[in-house]
């Protein structure tokens, strides 16, 4: 079962999270693989999308926002766009549009940033927009401050957090065909309302910001970041959370929260359904539906986001256009 673990480093201005998407990630891949039009994702695309899905879940769990967090990467390569969405209840879904050949050893630059036009965008979409409220979106190029292409997704997101949020952040991400996982370590301000005072020494304010609060200057965060970055891909994918935390931070005192699993944890959910597709077919009208049936034998509709296909034969279509009161007892229903 997919799970999210949150923890704090006692007395230090550092927090962390680990997410492991198992059943949720496998459902995303299975829906895409079962689509007879698109087929399964190429391995490099699946791994990138898995890392994005894990990262979206981590970032959503890291903020107090009543709405969707949408992580997008788009550019000028064979992978036109990849999207991962995480809702406030930690339900996730993701998709990718592939229009060209993706080599087995392709990385981020080869997939979406062939000519330097690749971008990463994070959008916060309010669930209930109030008058005048704007959708927040931050966009950064897939290069570092020196214009050098970034090869890995975690590098892109760490760069984004520094540029857009002014936060020291360390991310380790990995995905295969069974698990999509991520570790996030983030520095908290040592001063201010509701922030940790920790065991930091007082420092003279520099432009209104204490030395330990300046980017890259907190020694405790830097030490923990180095430990976190030592986590390998195989370890992140194969080890349980308790083992990972013990191996990385055995000298640190952790304050751990109750793991979030099941309906309280990360899980797959797409807004598509057979009922919604039936409503769309009803909107086409009887004549157009009958013409499609005559030409193809059934009506097939695929979800543009998750890839799941819905098929309706002549009997299914007849039920769509039959009023409930006119349906015969025991007749099939559209589900």
SVG drawing of the C-alpha trace seen along z (x, -y; Angstrom):
<svg xmlns="http://www.w3.org/2000/svg" viewBox="-41 -45 69 54">
<polyline fill="none" stroke="black" stroke-width="0.4" points="0.0,0.0 1.2,-3.5 2.5,-5.5 3.7,-8.9 6.0,-9.4 6.7,-12.8 9.4,-13.5 11.4,-16.3 14.9,-16.5 14.6,-17.3 16.1,-20.6 17.1,-21.4 15.4,-23.6 15.0,-20.6 12.0,-18.5 11.6,-15.5 9.2,-13.3 9.4,-10.0 6.7,-8.8 6.4,-5.3 3.8,-4.9 3.2,-1.2 -0.5,-0.3 -1.1,-3.9 1.8,-4.0 1.1,-0.5 -2.5,-1.5 -1.2,-4.5 1.1,-2.3 -1.5,0.4 -4.1,-2.0 -1.6,-3.3 -0.4,0.1 -3.9,1.4 -4.7,-1.5 -4.7,0.1 -4.0,-3.3 -1.0,-4.4 0.4,-1.3 2.8,-1.4 5.2,-4.3 8.8,-3.8 10.9,-3.0 12.7,-6.4 9.3,-8.2 7.8,-5.9 10.7,-6.6 10.5,-10.3 6.7,-10.3 7.0,-8.1 9.5,-10.6 7.2,-13.5 4.3,-11.7 6.3,-11.0 7.6,-14.6 4.0,-16.1 2.8,-14.0 5.7,-15.3 5.2,-18.9 1.5,-18.8 2.0,-17.2 4.5,-19.9 2.2,-22.9 -1.1,-24.0 -3.2,-24.6 -6.8,-23.6 -6.4,-22.8 -4.5,-20.8 -0.7,-21.0 0.2,-20.4 3.7,-19.6 4.5,-19.9 7.5,-19.5 7.2,-20.5 9.6,-21.2 10.8,-20.5 11.8,-16.8 9.9,-13.6 8.1,-13.9 6.0,-17.0 4.6,-17.2 4.5,-15.3 2.0,-16.1 1.6,-14.9 -1.3,-16.2 -1.7,-15.8 -4.9,-16.8 -5.1,-17.9 -6.3,-14.4 -3.1,-13.1 -4.9,-11.4 -2.6,-11.5 -2.7,-11.0 -0.2,-11.6 0.2,-11.4 2.7,-12.0 2.4,-12.8 5.0,-11.1 5.2,-12.1 8.6,-10.7 11.1,-7.9 12.6,-7.8 15.9,-5.9 16.3,-3.4 19.1,-5.5 17.4,-8.9 17.5,-11.4 15.7,-14.7 17.6,-16.7 17.0,-14.2 13.3,-13.8 12.1,-17.4 15.0,-19.8 16.7,-19.1 17.1,-22.7 17.0,-24.4 13.3,-25.3 12.3,-22.9 10.4,-24.3 9.2,-23.1 6.0,-24.6 4.3,-24.2 0.7,-25.4 -1.5,-25.7 -5.1,-25.5 -7.6,-26.5 -10.4,-24.0 -12.8,-26.8 -11.7,-30.0 -12.9,-33.2 -13.5,-36.4 -10.2,-38.0 -8.1,-34.9 -5.4,-34.1 -4.0,-30.7 -0.3,-30.6 2.2,-29.3 6.0,-29.3 8.0,-28.4 11.8,-27.8 14.0,-26.6 15.6,-23.2 19.1,-24.7 21.1,-25.8 22.2,-29.4 25.1,-29.0 22.8,-27.8 24.0,-24.2 21.2,-21.7 19.9,-19.8 19.9,-16.1 17.8,-14.9 14.3,-15.8 15.5,-16.3 18.0,-18.9 15.3,-20.8 13.0,-20.9 15.8,-21.8 16.7,-24.6 13.1,-25.7 12.8,-25.8 15.9,-27.9 14.8,-30.3 11.1,-30.6 10.7,-29.8 14.2,-30.7 14.3,-27.4 17.1,-24.9 15.6,-21.7 17.1,-18.2 15.2,-15.7 16.0,-12.1 13.7,-10.5 13.4,-7.1 10.9,-5.0 10.6,-1.7 7.7,0.4 6.6,1.3 7.5,-1.7 7.7,-5.5 9.4,-7.0 10.9,-10.2 12.8,-11.6 12.5,-15.3 14.6,-17.2 13.9,-20.9 15.4,-23.7 12.9,-25.6 13.6,-29.2 15.0,-29.4 13.3,-32.7 9.7,-33.8 6.2,-32.9 5.6,-29.1 9.1,-28.3 11.7,-26.3 14.2,-28.0 16.2,-24.8 19.7,-24.9 21.0,-27.6 23.3,-30.3 22.2,-33.8 23.7,-35.4 23.8,-39.0 21.1,-39.8 22.3,-40.4 19.9,-42.4 17.2,-41.3 18.0,-37.6 20.1,-35.7 23.2,-34.0 21.8,-30.5 18.7,-31.4 20.5,-32.3 20.6,-29.9 23.3,-27.3 24.5,-28.6 22.8,-26.3 25.3,-23.7 22.7,-21.3 20.8,-21.3 23.9,-20.9 25.0,-17.9 21.6,-16.2 21.4,-17.1 24.7,-15.3 23.4,-12.2 20.1,-12.3 21.9,-12.6 23.9,-9.5 20.7,-7.4 20.9,-5.4 18.2,-4.7 18.1,-1.0 17.9,-1.7 15.0,-4.1 13.1,-1.7 13.8,1.5 14.1,0.7 11.3,0.0 11.0,-3.5 12.3,-2.4 15.4,-0.9 16.1,-4.0 15.8,-6.4 17.9,-4.2 20.7,-3.9 20.8,-7.6 20.1,-9.3 21.1,-6.8 23.0,-9.6 20.1,-12.0 17.0,-12.1 13.9,-12.0 10.4,-13.0 8.1,-10.9 4.5,-11.3 1.9,-8.6 2.4,-7.2 -0.4,-8.2 -1.8,-5.2 -5.0,-4.0 -7.7,-6.7 -5.5,-9.1 -2.4,-8.5 -1.4,-8.8 -3.6,-6.9 -4.5,-6.9 -7.7,-8.7 -8.7,-10.1 -11.9,-12.1 -12.9,-9.9 -15.6,-7.3 -17.9,-5.2 -20.8,-7.3 -19.2,-10.5 -18.3,-8.9 -21.9,-7.7 -23.0,-11.3 -20.7,-12.5 -22.1,-9.9 -25.6,-10.9 -24.6,-14.5 -23.6,-13.2 -27.2,-12.2 -28.8,-8.9 -28.1,-9.4 -24.3,-10.1 -24.0,-7.2 -25.7,-4.8 -23.4,-5.9 -20.3,-5.2 -21.7,-1.8 -22.5,-1.0 -19.0,-1.9 -17.0,-0.4 -19.2,2.0 -18.7,0.2 -18.0,-3.2 -14.6,-3.5 -13.5,-6.5 -10.2,-6.9 -9.4,-9.2 -7.0,-11.9 -5.3,-12.0 -5.0,-8.4 -5.4,-6.5 -8.2,-4.2 -10.5,-3.1 -14.2,-2.8 -16.1,-0.6 -19.8,-0.6 -21.5,1.9 -24.9,1.6 -26.7,2.8 -24.7,0.4 -25.6,-2.5 -29.2,-1.6 -29.3,-1.8 -27.7,-5.2 -30.6,-6.6 -33.3,-4.7 -35.0,-6.5 -34.7,-4.7 -38.5,-4.3 -38.6,-2.6 -35.8,-0.1 -36.8,3.6 -36.4,5.3 -33.0,7.0 -31.6,5.0 -27.9,4.1 -26.9,0.7 -24.0,-1.5 -21.4,-1.5"/>
</svg>
